[in-house]
Amino acid sequence: MKADVETLASKLGGFVAGLHMVPDALVERAATCLMYNVGISYGMNARATWVGAADMAVEIYGAAGEGGALLLCDGRKTSLAGAAFANAVVFGAMGRADTIGTIHASNAMLSAVLALADVRSIGAEDFFPALIAGYEVAARLDLAFGEDATRKGFRSTALFGGLAAAAACARLLRLDAEQATSAIALAASAAGGTVQPFADGSEEPRYQPGHAASLGLHSAIAAEHGAQGGRRALDGALGLVPAATGRPVRDGEADFDLGAKWLIDEVTFKPFPVCYYAQTSVYAGVALHAKWQGEPVEALEIHLNPRAASYAGLDFTGPFNTFVEVMMSAGFAVVHGLITGRHVTMPDVATFGRDKDMSAILARTRVVPDPGVTLLSAKIVMTLQDGRQVVHDQSMTEADYIFGRPDVMTMVAGTLAGLEEPEIEQRRFDRFVGDVDRDPVSAIYQLFRPAAAGRTQKSPLR
């Protein structure tokens, strides 16, 4: 196809290559997103044992010396692709990343950008524009095609995360429009990943962002070295969008409005360690607790928008045997609040909902698809054994989950409070915040340094 024929890939590639003068407000937004993702993942992983991905990376890609990229929570170095994979697992292992639409773009692109910026010694002047490029590409692909792809069984983070990572790495490397288009196209040709693991409660969702991160990194570097991707990799008759959605790209559907509207401003943050579609259910359960006098419950209905209700794992009510099962369950989110009167925390998820009273109500709980409920709202109908009903409507929108830096700092502080030495950890995070605008790579590594202290280090932390 002629290079002057515009396609979805070339639109995105041209935008990425032309992203030069970035407004300060967008850099601030990207920094806030970075602080949230790094702070939450540090608070949840710094004392955990997420070493499997790091060990896999070293076994598959090999250990590296000074020219390698650092493995977070570990201390060793490995190849670019190995670090991108393993560090994506660290950033996304607990399922609490920022979101736009249904995609957790940061899970894939952040680790790829971190590894590449480390090895190539690229600073903040390109690091933050790279993140912005990745968010903008991911958001437009998800908002245009994510819902239809999910109906076909694809997870948007896995399907489009590699393209976001490719776009971010392309901008980090300052690739030209043709190279950036090729990077995105190369990633599109190998993208994929399903939501079935959420229905099964299995471990794949933790590793999907890692595969996407390494795919995006591979694609950008291949394009840098001259590999040419197909310009119609996304919208061709056999391209990614028709293959994933089961339909062709419609006229005008992907105009994208790139550069005129900045979707990074619409990135939302999860206050709680549960699925994005179950966040409001947490609030609803706590509110229902205040209306309930502890009477025996005959039935509990959770009315959700059909799109949310049909998302894999949302309707599971136990018994729970894995972290993923609990994290995805709207029933758990509501019943935990109903029983305890407080919001869900990570230790609560780790109990797997095995409280006897909680399990008894969960056994009487069902999720009801309700077109009258907006996407991020929840309506709870609790029927008591004497026939009376207690009803609560929790109406919320995406705007309720768009937070600025002060609220993000509060959420991170709440996570750090669960560590063994919260005051020390908070001071360490505050130093990270003070340094991240100037040198994001070193700031991230310095924050995670103590988490690797217990590991045998084959090369020193920088």
N, C-alpha and C positions, 0 to 999 in steps of 0.2 A: 504493500500500500504506500502511496506517495506520502512523503513527510509533511506535506502541507494540508493533508486531510485531518481535520480535528476529530479526536476521539476522546473517550473518557480518560484514558491513560494520558493522552497528550495535554488535556486540560489540567489535570492534576500535576503532571510533570512540569508544565510551563509555570504554574503557580509556585511550585516548590523552588524552582530555579530562580524565579523573579522575586523571591521574598528577601529583600535586602534591608531596606529601612523599616525597622519594626518599631511601632509606637511604644513608648515606655510603659503605658498601661498594659499592653499585651505581655511584655517581659515580666511585669509584676504578677500578672495572672499566671504565667507559666511557672514563675518561682513559687507562687502559692501552691499550685498543683504539685510541684516537686516536693515542697516541704510536707505536704499531707502524705503523699505516697511513701516518701522516705521515712518520715516520722512514724507513721502507723506500722510500716513493715519492720522498722527497727524495734519498736515497742513490742511487737508480737513475735519477733523471731530472734531477738538478741539472746534470749536465754532458752531458746528451743533447740531442737536437734535436727534442723533441716540440712543435714550434711549429705543426704543421698544424692541430690542433684550435683553437688560439687564433686563428690567421688566419681559419679558417672562422667562428668566433664573431663576430669583428669584421666580416667581410664580410656575414654573414647578419643579425646583430642590430645592427651598428653600433658605433662607438666611443662611449664615454660619458665624461663629466667627473666632477666630484666626487660626483654621485649614483649613479655606476655601481659595479659589483663588480669586484674585481681579478682578473686572469688570472695564475695562478701560473706561474712559470718564464717570465714574459713582461714584465710591468710595465705593460701597458695596462689600461684598464678598458672593460667592455662592460655589456650589460644583465644583469639577474639570471639569466635563462634561458641567456644565452650563457656566462656564467661558470660556471653549474652544469654545463653540458654540457662545456665545455673542461677545467675542473678535475677532473671525473670521469675524463677521459682521462688526466690526469696521475697521479691517485691509482691508477688501475687499469691503466696501460699495460703494465706488466711482469708482470701476472698474479699478483702476490704479495700479495693482500689477506687479511684474516682471513675466517674461514668458520664458518658454522653449518649443519649438514646439507650442502646443496650450494650454498648461496647466499652470495655475497660482498656482503652488504647495504651495507657501508661504501662500496663503490665508487660506489654511486648516491647514498646519502643524505648522505654527508659533504660533498660539494661543494655540494649544494643547501642544507644547513643553513649552511655557511660563507658562501655568497653572501648568503643572506637575513639572517643575523645581522649581517653587515657593513653592508648597506644600511640595515637597521632599527636598527642600534646596540643589538643584543640581547647581553647578557652571559652569563657562565658559569652563572648561576642558572637559565637556561632552555636554554642550549646543551647541557649534558650530559643533562638529562632528555629533550631532543629526540632525542639519539642513542639513549638507552635505549629510548624509545618505538619508534624505527625498528627496532632490533635485535629487540625482542620481537614486533613484528608480522611482520617478515620470517621469523624463526625458526619461528613457528607455521604460517605459510602453507607454507613449504618442507617442514617435517617432516610436515605433514598431506597435502600434495598434490604436493610436488616430484618424488618418484620416478615417479609415474604421468605427470606432465606431461613429464618427461624422456623417458620411453618414447615419447611422442607427438612428440618432437622439439623441445620447448621447453627453453630454458636458464633455470633458476630465477632467476638474477641479473637477466636481462632481463625475465622474466615478472612477478616479484614485486618487483623493485628499485624500480620506480616507486611501488608501494604503500607500501614502506618509506619512501621519500623523502617521499611525501605525508603519512604518519603523523608523521614526524619534523618536517616543516615545520608541520604542524597544531599539534603540541605547542609548537614554538618560538613560534608566534603566539598560543598560549593560546586556540585555537578551542574553542567549546563542543561538546557531544557530537554535535549534529545537524550542525554544520559539519565536524567531524572525520570523521564518517561520510560526508558528501558528498565530502570530499577524497579519501578512500580509494576511494569508489565511482567518482568521476570518473577516477581513475588506472586503476582496474580496467577501465573501458570501453575504454581505449586501449592496454592493456599487450600485450606480446608480445616475441618474439625467440627464435631457434632455435639449436640446437647444431650445425647443419650446418657453420658456419665452422670448428669444431674439426676436423671430418673433412676439410675442404678446406685447413686451415692458413692461412686468410685473415685479414684484418684486422678483421672486424666485432666480435670480442669486445672489442677496445679501445674501440670506440665505443658498444656497447650500454649500458654504465653511464651514459654521457653522455646518451643519449636518455631513459633511465629517470630520471635526475636532473632533467632539465628537465621531464619529464612530471609528476613528483611536485611540483615547485615550482609549475608551472602550476595543478595541481589544487588545492593548498592555498590559493593566492591567489584562485583562482576561487571556492572555497567561502567564503573570507573575505568576498568581495564579494557573496555571496548565491546563487551557483550551487548548484542542488540535484542531487546524484547519486542514482541509483536505489539504494534500500536493498538490493535483491537483485542488485546488480551482480556479486557473487561467487557466490552459491549459487542464483540463479534458474535455471530450466530452460535458459535461453540465456545464463547468466552466465559469468564467466571460468573458474571451476573446472570445470564440465561441459564447456565448450568446449576447455579445455586438457588435461583428463585423459580425456575421452571417457566420463565416468561422472558420475552425480549425487553430491552430497554425502551421505554415509551418516549415519544417525542416530548421534548422540553422537561423530562423528568430529572435530568441530571445537568441542568444549567449551572447549578452549584453556587452561583453568586460569590465566587472565590474572591477574596480581598475586599469585597464590599460589605460583607457581614462576617464578623469574627465569632465563630462558634465556640472557641475556647472560653468565651465569657459565659457560656451556658453549661460548662462542665459542672457536674454535681458531685457531692461528697456523701459518703455513707457515715452516718453517726454510729451505726451499730454493725456488729460482725455477722450480718445475715444478708441474704440476697437483696439486690436493689429493689425488687418488686415486693419484698417483705418488710422494708423499712417502716412504712406507714403502719403495718400491722403491729409493730412494736408499740408505737404510740397508742394505737387503738386498744391494745390489751391493757395497758396501764390505765387509760381513761375508763375502761370497763370495770376495772378493779374498784374504782371509786364509786361506782353505781351498784356494786354487788355486795350483798351482806353475807356471803359465804354459803348460801342455800345450795342444796344438791342440784346439779346441772343435768338436765335430760338430753339436751342437744346444743351444739354450738355451730353456727353457720358463719363462714367468712366470705362475704360477697366482695369479689374483686372484678375489675375490668377483665373481659374475656382474654385479652392479650396476656395479661399478667397471670390469670388463673390457669391458662393453658401452658405456661412455661414449665419446662420439665423440672419436677421435684417440688414445685410450690404446693401441690395438693397432698404431699406425703405427710402422714400423721403418726408414723411410728409403727412398731417399736424401732428406735434408732440404734444403728450400730456403727455409723461413721460420722465424722465431722461434716462431710458434705451433705449428708441427709439432714442433719440438724440445721445447718446454715441455710439450706434452701427452703425449709418448711415454713410456710405462713402460719400453719397451726401452732408450731412451737413458738413463733414470735408472739402470737396473741395469747396463748395459754400461759406462757411464762409471765407475761405482764399481768394477766388476770390473777394468777396465784400469788405472785410476789409483790405486785404493786410497783415494780421498778423496771427500768430498761435493761435489755439484754446486754451482757458483757461476754468477753471471751471465756472466762471461767464457767459461765452458765452454759455456753455452747458445748464446752468440754465435758459437761456432765451427761450429755446425750439425752437429756429430757427424761432421766430415769426416776425422778421424784414420783412417788406413788400417786399423790393427788393429781399431779400434772398428767401422768399417763392415763388416769381414769377419764379425765375430761378430753384428752386428745383422742381417745377411742370413740368419743361421741362427736368428734369434730369433722366437718367437711368443708371444702372450698367450693363456692358456688360462682360460676361465671355469670356476671350481671352487667349487661350493656348500660345500665343506668348509673354505674359507678365509673368515675373517670380513672385514667390510667394509674395514677399513683395514690388513689384514695382507697379506703376500705370501710365497709359497713359490716358491723358485727351484730348478729341476732342470736342471743342466748336464751334458750327456752329452759325454764326451771321445771323441776319435777311436779310442782303444783300447777303447771300450765301457764304461769305468768312469763312474759318475755321482757328481757332487758336488751335495749337496742342502743348502739352507738355508731354514729356516722363520723368517720375521721376523713375530712375532705382536705386533700393536699395536692400540690402540683410540683413540677420540677423546680419552680421558683423557691419552694420551701427548702430545697436541698442545695441551693447555690449559696455558698458561704464565702466571705472574705477572709483575709489573713487572720484577724483576731479570733474568729470562731474556729478556724482550722487549727490554730495554736492550742485552743482549749480542748479540741478533740484529741490532739496528739498528747497533751498533758494527761488527759484521762487514761490513755493507753499506757503511758510511762508510769503512772501511779501504781500499776499492777506489778512492776518489777521489784526486785529485792531491795534496791537502793534508789527509790524514786527521786530524791532530791539531787543525788549525784547524776542520775540519768537526765534529769531536767536541765541541769547546768550544761551537761554535754550537748544536749539538743540545742540549747540556747546558743552555744558556740557555733554549732553547725549553721543556725539561722544567720548569725552574724557574718559567717564566711561564705555562704552559698552564692550570694550575688556576685562575688568577686572571683571565686574559684570553685565551681560546683563539684568538680571531680574530686579534688582533695578534700573538700568539706564532707562529701559522702563517705569517703574512705576513712577519714578521721573519726566520724561518728560510729562506724561499724567496727573500728579497731578492737574495742574491748570484747566484742562478741566472738572474735577469732582467737582471743588470748588462750583459750583452753585447747585449741587445735594445734597439732604439730605443724609448724610452719616450715615449708621448704624454701620459701623466699620471704624477705621481710616486707611488712606492710609499709607503703610509702607514707 
